[in-house]
Amino acid sequence: MFTHATHPTHTRQHAIVIGGSMAGLLTARVLSQHFAQVTLVERDKITDQAETRKGQPHTSHLHGLLAKGLATMVGYFPTLIADLTAGGARIADMGQGMRWYTFGGYRQQFQSGMIGALMSRPFLEWQIRRYVVALPNVTVIDECDVAGLLTNVSKTRIIGVAVTQRSQDNQANSLLADLVVDASGRGSASPQWLVKLGYAQPQTSMVKVNVGYATRIYRRKPGDLEGAELLMVAPDAPHGKRTGLIFPIEGERWICTLGGWAGDHPPTDEAGFMAFAHSLPAPDVHQMLTRLEPISPIASYKFPSSLRRHYEGLQRFPEGYLVLGDAICSFNPVYGQGMTSATLQAAALDTLLQTHTTDIGLWGDFFKAAASVVDIPWQLAVGEDFRFLETEGKKPAGTELINAYVTKVHQATHHDPVVYAAFLNVMNLMAAPTSLFHPKLLWRVLRGKPRKQPVVPMQETKAAYVQL
């Protein structure tokens, strides 16, 4: 079990975090190191178990945690991997464990040394929540709605929040704090609250993807999948829009999510779900589903657009207030970037609080740091989404040229573990996308003719990781 480290006497007294999901929990963990008291306010009821809450309809679907996110979480929760494993999660090498069909073939499986955790989102969040609520200076108030922000007379500083506690007969209270962090998610009220206080809203970037997916849970038995830990089948863009994934999760279960872009969404009836799986460009997912025993209904979820709020562009902002996580940027969930982005934003806040002798101007430095965190996953997600002709939004200059080269990168991963290792580093936010254009990688990507592979599962292979 995680043990909270002893810290010097706090000069900052009280912080409030709005939102008790992953971003809020990670933020509370960071703030517990810098404030004498941290209060986490959550609108849903919280219980000591892994469950999907009313305000989290997406958490019942397959979630990915990138290697960078896992490594950063472990820095704050040192026993996380051991506790996840003890609870039934699977820890796998990301190069060797993934059987991944994309761009006409299967990526070559190899020992990458890059570790990933495979579990359900509710289980991971429950583990993190257990650590955070056990911290001696963290208090959680659930079934509590934040009605608005409290300010000083000049409205230049946020001094707390007005709340309504539904668990206390809708009692209205004022909670005062030195710092308030909004980690309430995509539906954040911060833009509206800022306007009411006389501030400008942040500009927004929106990329409409019209993604929808459907998920079902299956019983897992030894021998269900040989030679890999998980399956992924990507669409043959731009004409193919369908994807399918099967991951192992705790409780000896499989989770299968089928998805599609541009309105090409999987049905939620048995026959339609299986027909959608059969239509994927590789047979692995469908063949495996025909052998598995379903143990849940089929649940659906729609994601209309990726949304980014550019708080870093504001010239005026109240002191004592920050926005973090999906409240800044919510990505197309197919790429599994959200939890890692929130983790890295919280870590950036940690660094700033260590170096700032005063909180004056903290908001400006934090929003610049958060924008730096968001830039790469946003670039990766938006670039891939614009492979589909139906995607709407501002397309970054050079997208077609970059995607043409990245297509060759994908195809090179079918047979070249060095290229695949470089791609995994970028996908997991361990390296910048520009690293794929390194001269030592360029010649490996461009040297040979693309090899057409049969659409059948490949045998597992091993190769040594090569550092560029």
Phi, psi and omega per residue, in radians:
M1 nan 2.467 -3.140
F2 -1.109 2.377 3.078
T3 -1.982 2.218 -3.121
H4 -1.234 2.262 -3.140
A5 -1.284 2.688 3.086
T6 -1.437 2.334 -3.092
H7 -2.096 2.763 3.089
P8 -1.061 2.943 3.129
T9 -0.983 2.288 -3.092
H10 -1.359 2.344 2.997
T11 -1.660 -0.402 3.048
R12 -1.611 2.300 -2.953
Q13 -1.598 -0.938 -2.970
H14 -2.466 2.329 3.035
A15 -2.197 2.552 3.087
I16 -2.071 2.354 3.049
V17 -2.009 2.186 3.100
I18 -1.644 2.005 3.116
G19 1.940 2.190 -3.058
G20 -1.900 0.361 3.046
S21 -1.479 -2.844 -3.012
M22 -1.002 -0.814 -3.111
A23 -1.069 -0.752 -3.140
G24 -1.169 -0.712 3.134
L25 -1.129 -0.762 3.138
L26 -1.157 -0.656 3.103
T27 -1.149 -0.739 3.104
A28 -1.065 -0.693 3.102
R29 -1.059 -0.788 3.124
V30 -1.107 -0.833 -3.083
L31 -1.156 -0.452 3.140
S32 -1.096 -0.346 3.121
Q33 -1.456 -0.254 -2.995
H34 -2.126 -0.227 -3.101
F35 -2.167 2.532 3.120
A36 -1.099 -0.602 -3.122
Q37 -2.474 2.405 3.078
V38 -2.188 2.283 3.080
T39 -2.014 2.171 3.110
L40 -1.825 2.151 -3.083
V41 -1.893 2.138 -3.097
E42 -2.230 2.355 -3.079
R43 -1.320 -0.491 3.138
D44 -1.564 2.881 3.028
K45 -1.334 2.351 -3.134
I46 -1.907 2.295 3.079
T47 -2.115 2.877 -3.117
D48 -1.547 1.123 3.081
Q49 -2.797 2.868 3.097
A50 -1.418 1.985 -3.111
E51 -2.696 2.777 3.037
T52 -1.599 2.114 3.138
R53 -1.520 2.886 -3.090
K54 -0.973 -0.694 -3.097
G55 -1.458 0.171 -3.112
Q56 -2.274 1.056 -3.081
P57 -1.102 -0.370 -3.097
H58 -1.436 -0.257 -2.991
T59 -1.295 -0.217 3.104
S60 -1.408 -0.070 -3.126
H61 -1.738 2.965 -3.095
L62 -1.077 2.334 3.097
H63 -2.211 2.520 3.051
G64 -1.947 2.571 3.028
L65 -2.115 2.007 -3.100
L66 -1.213 2.751 -3.066
A67 -1.034 -0.666 3.126
K68 -1.114 -0.695 3.110
G69 -1.147 -0.761 3.137
L70 -1.094 -0.804 -3.121
A71 -1.083 -0.681 -3.140
T72 -1.217 -0.711 3.079
M73 -1.040 -0.743 -3.118
V74 -1.082 -0.539 3.072
G75 -1.068 -0.547 3.119
Y76 -1.652 -0.428 -3.123
F77 -2.291 1.440 -2.971
P78 -1.021 -0.468 -3.109
T79 -1.669 0.215 -3.014
L80 -1.029 -0.871 -3.084
I81 -1.095 -0.754 3.122
A82 -1.089 -0.709 -3.121
D83 -1.245 -0.655 3.072
L84 -1.096 -0.804 -3.132
T85 -1.099 -0.744 3.126
A86 -1.079 -0.500 3.134
G87 -1.539 0.027 3.063
G88 1.871 -0.009 3.075
A89 -1.211 2.755 3.104
R90 -1.873 2.380 3.064
I91 -1.919 2.179 -3.015
A92 -2.412 2.659 2.992
D93 -1.260 2.251 -3.000
M94 -1.272 -0.389 3.075
G95 -1.458 -0.736 -3.078
Q96 -1.491 -0.502 -3.009
G97 -1.449 -0.273 -3.043
M98 -1.751 2.127 2.912
R99 -1.669 1.873 -2.857
W100 -2.273 1.923 3.065
Y101 -1.573 2.287 3.120
T102 -2.839 2.489 3.073
F103 0.874 0.828 2.985
G104 1.543 0.048 3.140
G105 -2.904 -3.121 -3.130
Y106 -1.748 2.332 3.028
R107 -1.096 2.492 -3.133
Q108 -1.273 2.124 3.112
Q109 -1.258 2.388 -3.127
F110 -2.750 2.823 -3.136
Q111 -1.389 1.857 -3.021
S112 -1.655 -0.410 -3.029
G113 1.385 0.030 3.134
M114 -1.716 2.088 -2.978
I115 -1.704 2.381 3.057
G116 -2.197 2.679 3.110
A117 -1.907 2.383 -3.095
L118 -2.094 1.978 -3.127
M119 -2.880 3.003 3.080
S120 -1.330 2.713 3.095
R121 -1.089 -0.792 3.119
P122 -1.024 -0.632 -3.133
F123 -1.192 -0.762 3.104
L124 -1.090 -0.788 -3.123
E125 -1.116 -0.659 3.110
W126 -1.091 -0.755 3.110
Q127 -1.064 -0.809 3.131
I128 -1.102 -0.741 -3.132
R129 -1.094 -0.680 3.118
R130 -1.043 -0.737 3.118
Y131 -1.120 -0.807 -3.010
V132 -1.199 -0.792 -3.093
V133 -1.210 -0.329 3.098
A134 -1.399 -0.195 3.120
L135 -1.138 2.337 -3.028
P136 -1.161 -0.355 -3.111
N137 -1.917 0.337 3.089
V138 -1.998 2.264 3.078
T139 -2.078 2.355 3.114
V140 -1.915 2.244 3.040
I141 -2.017 1.894 3.139
D142 -1.735 3.077 -3.052
E143 0.836 0.856 -3.026
C144 -2.356 2.148 3.131
D145 -1.725 2.371 3.051
V146 -1.577 2.028 -3.078
A147 -1.499 -0.404 -3.117
G148 2.968 3.128 -3.102
L149 -1.722 2.559 3.037
L150 -1.789 2.414 -3.090
T151 -2.241 2.918 2.953
N152 -1.294 3.093 -3.054
V153 -1.062 -0.686 -3.099
S154 -1.444 -0.045 -3.136
K155 1.055 0.484 3.109
T156 -1.677 -0.175 -3.120
R157 -2.474 2.398 3.009
I158 -1.462 2.240 -3.093
I159 -2.007 0.084 3.113
G160 2.768 -2.902 -3.135
V161 -2.361 2.622 2.988
A162 -1.660 2.251 -3.058
V163 -2.252 2.757 3.001
T164 -2.160 2.071 -3.087
Q165 -1.660 1.799 -3.124
R166 -1.140 -0.518 3.125
S167 -1.272 -0.200 3.124
Q168 -2.060 0.823 3.117
D169 0.980 0.738 3.090
N170 1.013 0.619 3.123
Q171 -1.186 2.305 3.106
A172 -1.592 2.327 -3.133
N173 -2.423 2.821 2.994
S174 -2.017 2.204 3.090
L175 -1.908 2.115 -3.103
L176 -1.692 2.571 -3.097
A177 -2.743 2.789 3.037
D178 -1.428 -0.476 3.137
L179 -2.533 2.371 3.039
V180 -2.102 2.272 3.116
V181 -2.076 2.149 3.097
D182 -1.551 1.883 3.062
A183 -2.132 0.694 -2.997
S184 -1.487 -0.045 3.058
G185 1.752 -2.999 -3.047
R186 -0.984 -0.589 -3.116
G187 -1.465 0.330 -3.128
S188 -0.819 2.392 3.092
A189 -1.570 0.037 -3.077
S190 -0.955 -0.758 3.125
P191 -1.004 -0.727 3.137
Q192 -1.234 -0.700 3.105
W193 -1.081 -0.694 3.131
L194 -1.086 -0.741 3.130
V195 -1.077 -0.745 3.138
K196 -1.082 -0.474 -3.135
L197 -1.590 0.019 3.107
G198 1.613 0.261 3.113
Y199 -1.814 2.837 3.104
A200 -1.443 2.596 2.994
Q201 -1.320 2.650 3.033
P202 -1.229 2.570 2.998
Q203 -1.148 2.671 -3.101
T204 -2.157 2.598 2.952
S205 -1.997 2.303 -3.136
M206 -2.291 2.301 3.065
V207 -2.140 1.953 -3.080
K208 -1.426 2.107 -3.089
V209 -2.025 -0.403 3.140
N210 0.872 0.936 3.128
V211 -1.551 2.461 3.028
G212 -2.443 2.557 3.094
Y213 -2.526 2.885 -3.126
A214 -2.355 2.490 -2.993
T215 -2.327 2.496 3.065
R216 -2.465 2.592 3.129
I217 -1.804 2.472 -3.125
Y218 -2.276 2.709 3.065
R219 -1.276 2.448 -3.127
R220 -1.939 2.301 3.125
K221 -2.263 2.689 3.086
P222 -0.981 2.430 3.104
G223 1.538 -0.021 3.125
D224 -1.069 -0.646 -3.088
L225 -2.419 2.015 -3.128
E226 -1.696 2.439 3.013
G227 1.434 0.060 3.132
A228 -2.827 2.866 3.082
E229 -1.664 -0.496 -3.045
L230 -2.645 2.862 3.112
L231 -2.090 2.455 2.983
M232 -2.460 2.304 3.056
V233 -2.170 2.039 -3.110
A234 -1.648 2.723 -3.134
P235 -1.275 2.641 3.018
D236 -1.518 1.416 -3.120
A237 -1.183 2.667 0.111
P238 -1.584 -0.224 -3.025
H239 -1.439 -0.701 3.046
G240 -1.412 2.334 -3.053
K241 -2.173 0.148 -2.973
R242 -1.900 2.465 3.140
T243 -2.316 2.763 3.092
G244 -2.606 2.458 -3.097
L245 -2.454 2.473 3.025
I246 -2.303 2.066 -3.137
F247 -2.077 2.562 2.967
P248 -1.385 2.477 3.062
I249 -2.334 3.008 -3.104
E250 -1.029 2.830 -3.135
G251 1.394 0.354 -3.123
E252 0.915 0.910 -3.109
R253 -2.245 2.742 2.923
W254 -1.882 2.532 2.966
I255 -2.047 2.226 3.133
C256 -2.038 2.187 3.052
T257 -2.112 2.192 3.001
L258 -1.851 2.456 -3.098
G259 -2.570 2.913 3.111
G260 -2.726 2.634 3.110
W261 -1.626 2.864 2.950
A262 0.965 0.680 3.070
G263 1.458 -0.035 3.127
D264 -1.521 1.352 -2.962
H265 -1.767 2.593 3.137
P266 -1.284 2.494 3.064
P267 -1.241 2.900 3.138
T268 -1.939 0.146 3.002
D269 -1.636 2.750 -3.045
E270 -0.962 -0.913 -3.070
A271 -1.139 -0.747 -3.127
G272 -1.162 -0.681 3.117
F273 -1.072 -0.818 -3.124
M274 -1.204 -0.643 3.103
A275 -1.126 -0.678 3.097
F276 -1.085 -0.782 3.110
A277 -1.079 -0.671 -3.138
H278 -1.160 -0.460 -3.084
S279 -1.434 -0.115 -3.120
L280 -1.114 2.711 -3.045
P281 -1.251 -0.095 3.009
A282 -2.362 2.632 -2.957
P283 -1.476 -0.154 -2.932
D284 -0.959 -0.884 -3.043
V285 -1.100 -0.838 -3.121
H286 -1.103 -0.770 -3.129
Q287 -1.075 -0.667 -3.140
M288 -1.233 -0.699 -3.125
L289 -1.088 -0.578 -3.137
T290 -1.145 -0.320 -3.121
R291 -1.739 -0.205 -3.012
L292 -1.666 2.699 3.104
E293 -1.712 2.016 3.118
P294 -1.247 2.468 -3.139
I295 -2.278 0.295 3.091
S296 -2.601 2.811 2.958
P297 -1.173 3.038 3.071
I298 -1.672 2.110 -3.115
A299 -1.878 2.528 -3.105
S300 -2.061 2.815 3.121
Y301 -2.690 2.445 3.136
K302 -2.034 2.433 3.094
F303 -2.291 1.817 -3.014
P304 -1.287 -0.666 -2.989
S305 -2.791 2.576 2.925
S306 -1.351 2.458 -3.033
L307 -2.373 2.234 3.095
R308 -2.213 2.235 3.089
R309 -1.802 2.149 -3.000
H310 -1.582 1.242 3.088
Y311 -1.112 -0.436 -3.138
E312 -1.154 -0.254 -3.136
G313 -1.588 -0.092 -3.111
L314 -1.325 2.451 3.123
Q315 -1.677 -0.254 -3.084
R316 -2.472 2.334 -3.050
F317 -2.780 2.543 -3.132
P318 -1.235 2.462 3.047
E319 -1.190 2.772 3.077
G320 1.306 0.358 -3.085
Y321 -2.542 2.409 3.092
L322 -2.462 2.797 3.073
V323 -2.226 2.452 -2.970
L324 -2.608 2.666 3.034
G325 1.383 -2.501 -3.138
D326 -1.085 -0.342 3.071
A327 -1.163 -0.376 2.997
I328 -1.614 -0.859 -3.047
C329 -2.641 2.204 3.024
S330 -2.059 2.109 -3.054
F331 -1.636 2.820 2.936
N332 -0.896 2.053 -3.013
P333 -1.182 -0.242 -3.128
V334 -1.008 -0.501 -3.055
Y335 -1.574 -0.061 3.018
G336 1.105 0.642 -3.040
Q337 -1.746 -0.273 -2.939
G338 -1.083 -0.850 -3.101
M339 -1.154 -0.680 3.129
T340 -1.168 -0.727 3.108
S341 -1.049 -0.790 3.133
A342 -1.095 -0.705 3.130
T343 -1.082 -0.770 -3.115
L344 -1.224 -0.572 3.061
Q345 -1.151 -0.733 3.106
A346 -1.109 -0.698 3.106
A347 -1.130 -0.642 3.088
A348 -1.118 -0.682 3.073
L349 -1.102 -0.712 3.101
D350 -0.989 -0.833 -3.132
T351 -1.056 -0.759 -3.128
L352 -1.150 -0.699 3.138
L353 -1.176 -0.462 3.078
Q354 -1.263 -0.528 -3.031
T355 -1.761 -0.365 -3.126
H356 -1.417 2.111 3.063
T357 -1.398 -0.338 3.069
T358 -2.410 2.684 3.127
D359 -1.504 0.002 3.078
I360 -1.138 2.166 -3.140
G361 1.413 0.080 3.130
L362 -1.026 -0.670 -3.085
W363 -1.022 -0.735 -3.109
G364 -1.136 -0.778 3.131
D365 -1.178 -0.673 -3.125
F366 -1.173 -0.797 -3.102
F367 -1.125 -0.558 3.040
K368 -1.168 -0.751 3.124
A369 -1.141 -0.727 3.126
A370 -1.130 -0.680 3.110
A371 -1.095 -0.658 3.094
S372 -1.127 -0.667 3.073
V373 -1.127 -0.763 -3.021
V374 -1.304 -0.509 -2.997
D375 -0.928 -0.835 -3.038
I376 -1.219 -0.907 3.108
P377 -1.076 -0.600 3.078
W378 -1.097 -0.800 3.126
Q379 -1.054 -0.767 -3.139
L380 -1.126 -0.824 -3.086
A381 -1.169 -0.828 -3.101
V382 -1.138 -0.702 3.118
G383 -1.037 -0.782 3.118
E384 -1.186 -0.681 -3.123
D385 -1.130 -0.530 3.133
F386 -1.366 0.064 2.933
R387 -1.194 -0.409 -3.125
F388 -1.621 2.247 -3.032
L389 -1.118 -0.433 -3.079
E390 -1.412 -0.198 -3.121
T391 -1.094 2.344 -3.103
E392 -2.031 2.480 3.109
G393 2.503 -3.081 3.133
K394 -1.385 1.984 -3.120
K395 -1.488 2.185 3.120
P396 -1.040 2.513 3.129
A397 -1.034 2.410 3.095
G398 1.432 0.162 -3.079
T399 -1.036 -0.780 -3.106
E400 -1.092 -0.725 -3.129
L401 -1.153 -0.781 3.130
I402 -1.104 -0.768 -3.127
N403 -1.122 -0.598 3.101
A404 -1.082 -0.736 3.115
Y405 -1.232 -0.753 -3.120
V406 -1.103 -0.550 3.033
T407 -1.002 -0.757 3.109
K408 -1.164 -0.592 3.047
V409 -1.062 -0.851 3.124
H410 -0.990 -0.800 -3.106
Q411 -1.157 -0.591 3.112
A412 -1.189 -0.481 3.122
T413 -1.176 -0.224 3.106
H414 -1.160 -0.449 -3.053
H415 -2.396 -0.116 -3.041
D416 -2.122 1.841 -3.109
P417 -1.193 -0.402 3.092
V418 -1.172 -0.784 3.087
V419 -1.137 -0.719 -3.134
Y420 -1.102 -0.713 3.112
A421 -1.066 -0.736 3.120
A422 -1.129 -0.709 3.106
F423 -1.116 -0.753 3.123
L424 -1.058 -0.675 3.102
N425 -1.051 -0.720 3.128
V426 -1.242 -0.814 -3.125
M427 -1.017 -0.636 -3.108
N428 -1.592 0.221 3.084
L429 1.078 0.474 3.063
M430 -1.563 -0.278 -3.138
A431 -2.576 2.708 3.140
A432 -1.305 2.640 3.098
P433 -0.971 -0.505 3.136
T434 -1.077 -0.374 3.139
S435 -1.113 -0.400 3.106
L436 -1.229 -0.218 3.123
F437 -1.774 0.207 3.093
H438 -1.031 2.394 -3.105
P439 -0.928 -0.632 -3.139
K440 -1.191 -0.373 3.124
L441 -1.633 -0.613 -3.100
L442 -0.928 -0.842 -3.061
W443 -1.192 -0.527 3.095
R444 -1.209 -0.623 -3.136
V445 -1.275 -0.693 -2.974
L446 -1.714 -0.096 -2.951
R447 -1.244 -0.573 -2.996
G448 -2.065 2.868 3.058
K449 -1.321 2.501 3.076
P450 -1.006 2.383 -3.122
R451 -1.786 2.120 3.125
K452 -1.299 2.154 -3.119
Q453 -1.844 2.568 3.005
P454 -1.166 2.536 -3.108
V455 -1.484 1.230 3.051
V456 -2.401 2.683 -3.132
P457 -1.009 2.384 3.099
M458 -1.459 2.750 2.995
Q459 -1.367 2.588 3.132
E460 -1.149 2.369 3.087
T461 -2.245 2.833 -3.141
K462 -2.191 2.534 3.068
A463 -2.672 2.720 -3.116
A464 -1.393 2.475 3.062
Y465 -1.262 2.310 -3.137
V466 -2.020 2.161 3.133
Q467 -1.502 2.229 3.087
L468 -1.272 nan nan
